[in-house]
Amino acid sequence: MEVELIEQNKKQNRVTFLLKGATPAFANMLRKTIIDEVPTIAIEDVELRKNSSVIYDEMIAHRLGLIPLSTDLTAYNLPEECTCKGEGCSKCQLELSLKAKGPGYVYASELKSKDPKVVPVYPKMPIVKLIKGHTLELEATAVLGKGKEHAKWSPALAYYKYKPVIDVKKGVEDPKAVADSCPVDVYSVKNKELVINKDNLLRCHLCGACAEADPQHIKLNESNTDFVFTVESWGQLSVKDIVSTAIDAIQKKCDEVVNLVK
């Protein structure tokens, strides 16, 4: 099995790579593990001291839970794996506080964290709008969790597609019409012949428009061993950390199965 980097977009926290020599089962397992098993820190409990805004306490707590927080996996334990056995300590939970007074918007950046490494990923994410005289004061507790428990702990959007396999036979009657039919510019015309643009080949999503334009000379198929895999991080962890943590989780589960079989 090999991995080949295709595209890295740091601005959008997105990485696309080619997973070679795998199986559909493994590709889907990796996707599910990234979404469900890679832990991140998120706000779990909120104690509202004052809230004179027009938003209910429950809605504010819900919004706080969905704020992505930068996560240091080496500094915190999952509550069920902590030495405190989930009762709550500095190794498995983090305290945050917020005090705001209107008028104006209250942003995620106003959350004060006791750990400078764990802060809102998007400081300008709005929580609530306060008018003159309105106040908001709260204490929040953030813990490590997994996406299988709640989506707020999911670190990324992960998806894949089969690597496209395109067979173009000679004798295409209208190369320009076929090239124009492709929405992602997989084809180009050179010397009046239809050729595949190798730089855009992996952008093909097998929509079939080209095959409909000339079904006799163009055949579309998909690889059963190579996959175009994309991971878009929400910002709590880097894509590299997400994928490596997912691989470690898969290895751990495989080791558990081997031990149980023995």
C-alpha positions as CSV (number, residue, x, y, z in Angstrom):
1,M,0.0,0.0,0.0
2,E,1.3,3.4,-1.0
3,V,0.2,7.1,-0.5
4,E,0.9,9.8,-3.0
5,L,0.1,13.4,-2.3
6,I,-2.1,15.1,-4.9
7,E,-3.0,18.4,-3.5
8,Q,-2.5,20.4,-0.2
9,N,-4.6,23.4,0.5
10,K,-3.4,25.0,3.8
11,K,-6.0,27.8,3.6
12,Q,-8.9,25.4,3.6
13,N,-7.2,22.7,5.8
14,R,-7.7,20.2,2.9
15,V,-5.4,17.5,1.7
16,T,-6.0,15.1,-1.2
17,F,-3.9,12.0,-1.7
18,L,-3.9,8.8,-3.8
19,L,-4.3,5.6,-1.8
20,K,-2.6,2.9,-3.9
21,G,-2.9,-0.9,-3.5
22,A,-5.8,-0.8,-1.0
23,T,-9.3,-2.3,-1.0
24,P,-12.7,-0.6,-0.8
25,A,-13.1,-2.1,2.6
26,F,-9.9,-0.5,3.9
27,A,-10.6,2.9,2.3
28,N,-14.0,3.0,3.9
29,M,-12.5,1.8,7.3
30,L,-10.0,4.7,7.1
31,R,-12.8,7.2,6.3
32,K,-15.0,5.9,9.2
33,T,-12.1,5.9,11.6
34,I,-11.1,9.5,10.8
35,I,-14.7,10.7,11.4
36,D,-15.6,8.5,14.4
37,E,-12.4,7.5,16.3
38,V,-9.9,10.4,16.2
39,P,-10.5,12.4,19.4
40,T,-10.7,16.2,19.8
41,I,-11.5,18.6,22.5
42,A,-14.9,20.2,22.7
43,I,-17.1,21.9,25.3
44,E,-19.3,19.4,27.0
45,D,-20.7,21.2,30.1
46,V,-21.8,24.8,30.4
47,E,-22.8,26.6,33.6
48,L,-24.5,29.9,32.8
49,R,-24.2,32.5,35.5
50,K,-25.9,35.3,33.7
51,N,-27.8,35.3,30.4
52,S,-30.1,38.3,29.6
53,S,-29.8,37.8,25.8
54,V,-32.7,36.7,23.6
55,I,-31.1,33.3,23.1
56,Y,-32.1,30.4,25.4
57,D,-29.4,28.9,27.7
58,E,-29.7,25.5,25.9
59,M,-29.0,27.1,22.5
60,I,-26.0,29.0,23.7
61,A,-24.6,25.8,25.3
62,H,-25.2,24.0,21.9
63,R,-23.4,26.8,20.0
64,L,-20.4,26.6,22.4
65,G,-20.1,22.9,22.0
66,L,-19.8,23.3,18.2
67,I,-16.9,25.8,18.4
68,P,-13.8,23.9,17.2
69,L,-11.0,24.1,19.7
70,S,-7.3,23.5,18.9
71,T,-6.4,20.1,20.3
72,D,-3.2,18.8,22.0
73,L,-3.6,15.0,22.1
74,T,-0.4,14.6,24.1
75,A,-1.7,16.7,27.0
76,Y,-5.1,15.3,27.6
77,N,-6.7,11.8,28.1
78,L,-10.1,10.5,27.2
79,P,-12.2,10.6,30.4
80,E,-12.7,6.8,30.4
81,E,-8.9,6.3,30.0
82,C,-7.8,8.8,32.6
83,T,-6.4,7.9,36.0
84,C,-9.3,9.8,37.7
85,K,-11.7,7.3,36.1
86,G,-13.8,10.0,34.5
87,E,-14.4,12.0,37.6
88,G,-12.6,15.0,36.2
89,C,-9.1,16.3,36.6
90,S,-6.5,18.5,34.8
91,K,-5.4,15.6,32.6
92,C,-8.8,15.0,31.1
93,Q,-10.7,18.3,31.2
94,L,-10.2,22.0,30.6
95,E,-12.0,25.0,32.1
96,L,-13.0,28.0,30.0
97,S,-14.9,31.2,31.0
98,L,-16.7,34.0,29.2
99,K,-17.9,37.4,30.4
100,A,-19.4,39.8,27.9
101,K,-21.6,42.9,28.1
102,G,-23.7,44.5,25.3
103,P,-24.1,46.1,22.9
104,G,-22.4,44.1,20.2
105,Y,-21.6,40.6,19.1
106,V,-20.0,38.0,21.4
107,Y,-17.3,36.1,19.5
108,A,-15.5,32.8,20.2
109,S,-12.3,34.8,20.9
110,E,-13.8,36.1,24.1
111,L,-13.7,32.6,25.6
112,K,-10.8,32.5,28.1
113,S,-9.0,29.2,28.3
114,K,-6.8,28.0,31.1
115,D,-4.6,26.3,28.6
116,P,-3.1,28.7,26.0
117,K,-2.7,25.8,23.5
118,V,-6.5,25.1,23.5
119,V,-8.3,28.0,22.0
120,P,-11.1,28.5,19.4
121,V,-9.8,27.7,15.9
122,Y,-12.0,30.5,14.4
123,P,-11.9,33.5,16.7
124,K,-14.5,35.4,14.8
125,M,-17.2,32.7,15.1
126,P,-20.2,34.5,16.6
127,I,-21.9,33.1,19.7
128,V,-24.7,35.7,20.4
129,K,-25.6,39.3,19.8
130,L,-26.2,41.4,22.9
131,I,-28.0,44.7,23.0
132,K,-27.4,47.5,25.5
133,G,-27.8,46.3,29.1
134,H,-27.6,42.6,28.2
135,T,-24.9,40.4,29.7
136,L,-23.5,36.9,29.3
137,E,-21.4,35.1,31.9
138,L,-20.6,31.4,31.9
139,E,-18.2,28.7,32.9
140,A,-17.5,25.8,30.5
141,T,-15.8,22.5,30.7
142,A,-14.1,20.9,27.6
143,V,-13.2,17.3,27.4
144,L,-11.7,14.9,24.8
145,G,-14.3,12.9,22.9
146,K,-14.9,11.0,19.7
147,G,-17.2,11.7,16.7
148,K,-19.1,8.4,17.3
149,E,-20.4,10.0,20.5
150,H,-21.3,13.4,19.0
151,A,-20.4,15.2,15.8
152,K,-18.8,18.1,17.7
153,W,-15.8,15.8,18.4
154,S,-15.4,14.8,14.8
155,P,-12.1,16.3,13.5
156,A,-12.7,16.3,9.8
157,L,-14.8,15.6,6.7
158,A,-13.3,12.5,5.0
159,Y,-14.4,11.1,1.7
160,Y,-12.9,9.2,-1.3
161,K,-13.7,8.1,-4.8
162,Y,-12.4,5.3,-7.0
163,K,-9.5,6.3,-9.2
164,P,-10.9,6.8,-12.7
165,V,-9.7,4.6,-15.6
166,I,-10.4,6.1,-19.0
167,D,-9.8,4.3,-22.3
168,V,-9.8,6.5,-25.4
169,K,-9.7,4.8,-28.7
170,K,-8.5,6.4,-31.9
171,G,-11.0,7.8,-34.3
172,V,-13.0,10.2,-32.2
173,E,-15.3,12.0,-34.7
174,D,-15.7,15.3,-32.8
175,P,-12.8,15.7,-30.3
176,K,-13.8,19.3,-29.4
177,A,-17.4,18.2,-28.5
178,V,-16.1,15.5,-26.2
179,A,-13.6,17.8,-24.6
180,D,-16.3,20.5,-24.0
181,S,-18.6,18.0,-22.5
182,C,-16.3,17.3,-19.6
183,P,-17.1,19.6,-16.6
184,V,-13.7,19.2,-15.0
185,D,-11.5,19.6,-18.2
186,V,-10.1,16.1,-18.2
187,Y,-9.6,16.2,-22.0
188,S,-8.0,18.6,-24.5
189,V,-7.5,18.6,-28.3
190,K,-4.1,18.4,-29.8
191,N,-3.5,18.0,-33.5
192,K,-7.2,17.4,-34.0
193,E,-7.1,14.4,-31.7
194,L,-8.6,13.9,-28.3
195,V,-6.0,13.5,-25.5
196,I,-6.3,13.1,-21.7
197,N,-5.0,16.0,-19.6
198,K,-3.0,14.1,-17.1
199,D,-3.0,17.0,-14.6
200,N,-6.8,16.9,-14.4
201,L,-7.3,13.1,-14.7
202,L,-7.9,12.6,-11.0
203,R,-10.5,15.3,-11.0
204,C,-12.8,13.0,-13.1
205,H,-15.8,11.9,-11.1
206,L,-17.1,9.5,-13.7
207,C,-20.2,11.5,-14.6
208,G,-20.3,9.8,-18.0
209,A,-20.8,13.0,-20.1
210,C,-17.8,12.1,-22.4
211,A,-18.9,8.6,-22.9
212,E,-22.4,9.8,-23.9
213,A,-20.8,12.2,-26.4
214,D,-18.9,9.3,-28.1
215,P,-19.8,5.9,-26.6
216,Q,-17.9,4.0,-29.4
217,H,-14.5,5.4,-28.6
218,I,-14.6,6.3,-24.9
219,K,-14.9,3.8,-22.1
220,L,-15.0,4.7,-18.4
221,N,-14.1,2.4,-15.6
222,E,-12.8,2.6,-12.1
223,S,-9.9,1.1,-10.2
224,N,-10.6,-1.3,-7.4
225,T,-7.2,-0.8,-5.8
226,D,-6.5,2.9,-6.1
227,F,-8.6,5.6,-4.4
228,V,-8.5,9.4,-4.5
229,F,-8.9,10.3,-0.8
230,T,-9.7,13.8,0.6
231,V,-9.5,14.9,4.2
232,E,-10.8,18.4,5.2
233,S,-9.9,19.3,8.8
234,W,-12.2,21.5,10.9
235,G,-9.1,22.9,12.4
236,Q,-8.7,21.1,15.7
237,L,-5.9,19.0,14.3
238,S,-3.7,19.0,11.2
239,V,-4.6,16.6,8.5
240,K,-1.3,14.8,9.1
241,D,-2.1,14.3,12.7
242,I,-5.7,13.2,11.9
243,V,-4.6,10.5,9.4
244,S,-1.7,9.2,11.6
245,T,-4.0,9.0,14.6
246,A,-6.6,7.1,12.6
247,I,-3.9,4.7,11.4
248,D,-2.8,4.1,15.0
249,A,-6.4,3.5,16.0
250,I,-6.8,0.9,13.2
251,Q,-3.6,-0.8,14.2
252,K,-4.7,-0.9,17.9
253,K,-8.0,-2.6,17.0
254,C,-6.3,-5.1,14.7
255,D,-3.9,-6.0,17.6
256,E,-6.9,-6.4,19.9
257,V,-8.5,-8.8,17.4
258,V,-5.3,-10.8,17.1
259,N,-5.0,-11.1,20.9
260,L,-8.6,-12.2,21.2
261,V,-8.2,-14.9,18.5
262,K,-5.1,-16.2,20.3
